Amino acid sequence: MRCFFALIVLGGVVASFAMGTNSSSAMSADLVIVNAKVHTMDEARPKAEAVAVYGNRIAAIGTTEEIKELAGKNTRVVDAGGKLVLPGFNDSHVHFLMGGFQLSQVDLRDAKSPEEVAERLRKFAEKLPKGQWIVGGEWDHERWPGAPLPHKEWIDAATPNNPVFVSRLDGHMALANSLALKLAGVTKESKEIDGGLIVRDPNGEPTGLLKDAAMSYVDNVIPDKTFDEKLAAAKAATDYAASLGVTSVQDMSTGRDVGVYQTLLAEGGLKTRIYGMSPISSWERLGNTGMKAPFGNDMLRIGGLKGFSDGSLGSSTALFFEPYSDDAHNRGLPGPEMFPEGILLKRVLEADRAGFQIIIMRLG
């Protein structure tokens, strides 16, 4: 079935349906969609033929003849040609800016073997100048025969001139090549970080795989993205979301990038309603401002804090009382935001009193 996502450009969620046209006929609609198969998601009136929009609100639904009466000389009229019209979709857990960057980064999500991972990295590196970082990835080792954890030696030959730091799709571990480890100063003597793990071979040498907080060793030496690069990624993300009918999201990692979204909104390029979350580790900074949450407007709203109590199952860092069945020495890792002991509870209580929504990811 072909779908006509006419409501995408509104960036909105269906707010209300006026059953009939009585009170609306005194003014012209901004947008009228006619000759459609409208699914309203309203049990009282699940289907209609046409929709009228005023501003960013759906104000009326009905037959094509009824809704046409609401059109004036300045009304944009769209003939859907019998296609399906739906309310915009909401994605309740995204990393919006990261997703925008991933659209132009190496894609390893559906790679079916270590050999395919290495080949994709080789081809991607060929297009880059020497020394430019390769990040992104989103690989999933559970797709590979036997589900082996990756090793830097798999990719070193394919990427001799470019530092590589590509993450697993859950974001809780990432693979660095030897050049990236060298730039980050990760060696056999490197100390473990609370809430993280440097995966090592039997001789204690780093394999290139870093889990959770240990990823900061390499993250800290990757050059920061410029504001313009972030703006381009945000535009790519909102355009991609709109192409799939996603008109609103809860962004779990807005953090310091609110200004990027504000700029895109001011330029008229933001097509997605964003509810932004900041890391709970930033609570002290936010709390000291006296900020009360949430605040913003219909398109961009800030109001939540997100934290982790542990890692993920796919990265074997989700925390359990008993060891993993395939690793008797591993019970997972507490999240870095659990340190120092008691800090997470303190932040949750204080932020809750200030009116913030709190999300604590518990995967074990």
N, C-alpha and C positions, 0 to 999 in steps of 0.2 A: 504494500500500500504506500502510495506517495503522500507525504505530509507537506502541508503548506504552513510553514512557521511564520505566519504574518505578524505574530505578537512579539517576535524576538526584538525588533527595533525599539520596542517600548521599554525594554529592560525590566519588565515588571512581572509581578505576580497578580493573578486575578484578585481584585480587591472586593468587588461586589457586583451583583447582577440586578439591574432594575427590571422587573418583570412587566414589560410593556413599555409604551412610549409616551404616556400621558404627560409627565412633568418635564420630559426632556425636549419636547417638540418646540419649545419657545426659543431654543438656541441651536446653532448648527454644530454638528460634531466635527472634531478635528480629523478623525479617520473613520471611515465606514468600510467594513469588509462584507461583501455580499456573495451569494451563490457559493456557499461553503458548507462543509460538514463540520459543524462546531461541536466539540466535546467540551462541555462546561465544567465537569467535575462537580456539578451540583446535583445531588440526588433528586431534588424537587423538579429540576428541569435539565436533564442530562444532555439534551441535544438541541441545536438550533441551526438556522441557516445563515444568520448574519450577526454582526457585532458592530456596536458604535462605541467610539472612544473619545473622551473629552480630556484634554491634557494627557496625563499618564494614568487615567482611570478608565476601566471598562464600565460604561454607564448603562448600556442596554444590550439585550440580545432579543432576537425574534426572527420572523420570516424576512426574506429579502425585501418584500414590499413594505413591511413595517419599518425596517431600519433605513431604507432609502429615503423615507420621509424626514429623517434627521439630517440629511446632507444638505449643505448650503453651497454657495458659489465658491467658497474657499476650502471646502472639505476634500480631503484626499479620498477617493473611492477606489477600492481594490476589488476586482472580480477574481475570486479564488478559483473559478473554473471547476467547482465541485470537489476541490481538494480538502484534505483534513486540516482543521485549525484547532490548535491546542493552547492552553495556558502555558506560559514559559516554564521550563524545568528548573528546579533548584538542586544544586549540588551542595550537600551539607558539610563536606570536608574536603577542601582543596588547599593546595599550596600554589596560589594563583601566579605569582611572579616566577616562581621556580618552573611552573609548567610552561610559561611563556618562553623562558630561556631554553627549556628542553626541546622546544620545537625547532631550534637551530643547532642543537648539540647532537653528539653521537647517540644513536638509539640502539640499545642492546636488549630491550625488553623481551623481544620474541626470539632472540638468538638461541638456537637449540643445542649448542655444544661449545666447549671452550675454544675449539678451532674457529668457529664462526665469530666468536667474540674477538679473537685476535685479528681475524681478517677484516672485520668491520672497523676496528681501531686503526689498522694499517691503512685502509682506504681513506679514512677520515683524516689521518695525520698527513697524508700526501697533499692535501689541499691547504695545509696550514704552514705558516712560516716557522722556522726553527725557534724553539723556545716557548711557543704559545701553548698554554695549558689546554688539555682535553678533559672536560668534566661532563657531568650528566650521567648517561649510561642507562640506569634503571634496570640492570641485569637481574636475572632470577635463576640462581644455580639449580633450583629444583626442576627446571626444564631440561637439564643436562643429564646424560646417562650416568646413573649412580649418584647424582647430586653432589659432586665434589665441591669443596670450597675453592675459590680461585686463588691463584698464586702469581706473584709478580713475574716469575719466569715465563709464564704463558704469554705475556704481552710485551716483555722487554725488547725482543727482537723486532716486533712490529712497530715499536714507538721509541726508537733510540734517541730522537732529537726533541721530543716533546714530553714534558711531564704530564702524567695521567693520574686522575683521581676520579674514578667512576663508581657511583653508588649502587647498592642493591635497591630494588624498587620500593622497599619499605623505609629507606633512608637511615637504617640503623647500623649499616656497615658499608664500607667502601674499599675498593681495591686501588692501591697506588703502584705505579711501576718504580723501578729502582731509581730513576732520575728524580721522581717526586719525593721519594723517601730521603734521598741525598739532600735535596733542597730544604726539606723540613727537619733535617738533622735526626731522623729516626734511625737508631742503630741498636745493636745488641745490648748496649748499656742504657738505652732509654728507659725511664721509669714509667710505671703504670700510672694512670690518672683515675681518681675516684669516678666510678660510673662508666669506665671504659676498659678496653682490652686491646693490646697489641698482640695479634696472633703470631706465634713464633713456631719455627720448626724444632725438631728434637735437639738441635744445637743452640737454641735460644735466639737464632737470627730471625728478624721480622720477615714474614712471608709476603708482606705488602697489604695484608688485610687488617683493617682497623675497625673496631666496633665502638659505636656510641661515642662517649666523651673522648676516646682516643683519636677520633677523626679530627679533633681540633689541631693536632700536631700539623697536619697538612693543610687544613682549612685556613690556618693562620698565615700561611705563606702564599696562598693563592691571591693574586691581585684583586682588589675590590672592583666591582662593576661601577661604572660611572652612572651618573643620574640619567644621562641620555640613553645609555644601554638599558637601564632599567625601564625607562619610559617606552622604548621600542619593544621590550619583552612584555610589558603590560598591555600594549596595543595588540601584540600578537595573541596574547592570551584571551583578551576580550573578543577579538575577531573570531578566534577559533571556537570559543564558547557560544557565540551567537550563531555560528554556522551549524551547531548541533542543537539549537533550541534552548540552550542553558542561559537563562536571563538573570539568575541570582545565585550567589555563592556565599558560603561561610569560609573565609580565608583564614587558615590556621596559623599563618606566619606573616601577618602584615607587618608587625614590629615597627621598624624605623622607616618603612616605605610608604606610609600614609601619604606623604607629599607627592609621591609618584602618581598615585591614584587621583589625588586632588588636581594635579596638573592635567592629567588625561581628561578628567571630568570638565575642567575649565575650557579645554580645547574642543570639547564636544565629541571626544572619541571614546568615552567610556560607555559600553553597551551592556554592562553587567552590573547589577546591584551587588555591592560588596559589604558584607558584615565582617569587620576585621578583628582578628584576635592577635594579642601580643604574647610573648613568652612570659610566664609567671615570674621568671628570674628578673624581669624588668620592673617588678612591682614597686620596689623602693623608689626608683626614679619617678614612676607615675604617681605613687602615693604622696611623695613630697610636693607635687604640684597642686595637691588638693583636688585633683580631677575626680569627678563623679561620672559614672558610666551608666548607660550608654549615651553617646551623643553623635550628632551628625545630621544627615538629611536622607531623603528617600533613596539616593543612589549610593551614598558612602556613609557608613555608620561604624563607629568604634565602640566596643563594649565588653570584650571578653579577654580572659587570660588563659593560656594553655600551658600545662606542664606534663611531665612524664614521671611516673613512679618506677618504671623499669623499661626494658627494651622491647624487642619483638620476637615472636616465635620463629619467623623465617630466618632471623639472624642469630637465633639461639641465645638471645640476651633477655628474653622474658624471664622474670624472676619466679622461681618455684621453691617450695620447701624441700622437695626431693630432686635428685639429679636427673638430667635428661636421660632417656632410655638408651640413647646412642652415644652418650658421653658421661661417664660416671664421675668425672671431675668438674662438671659444669652444672650449676643451678641457676644460671642467668646472672644478670647484673642489675642492681638498683640504678635508677636514672641519676644523671649528674645533678639534677635539681633537688635530689634528696640529701645533698651534702651542703654544708655541715648538718649533722643530725638535728632534726626538729625544725629546720628552716622552711620546709615545704608547708607544714601545718601552720606555722606562723604567718606565712604569706597568704595562704588560703583564707584564714580567719580575718586578717586585716582587709584583704581585697573584697571579701564578701560584705564586710561592714560598709565599705565604700560603694557598694552597689554593682560591682563587676560580676559578670557571669564567669564561672570557673569550670574549666574542663581539665581533668586529670586523666591522662591515658594510663590505663592499667591493663597490660596485655598478658601477664603471667597468670 
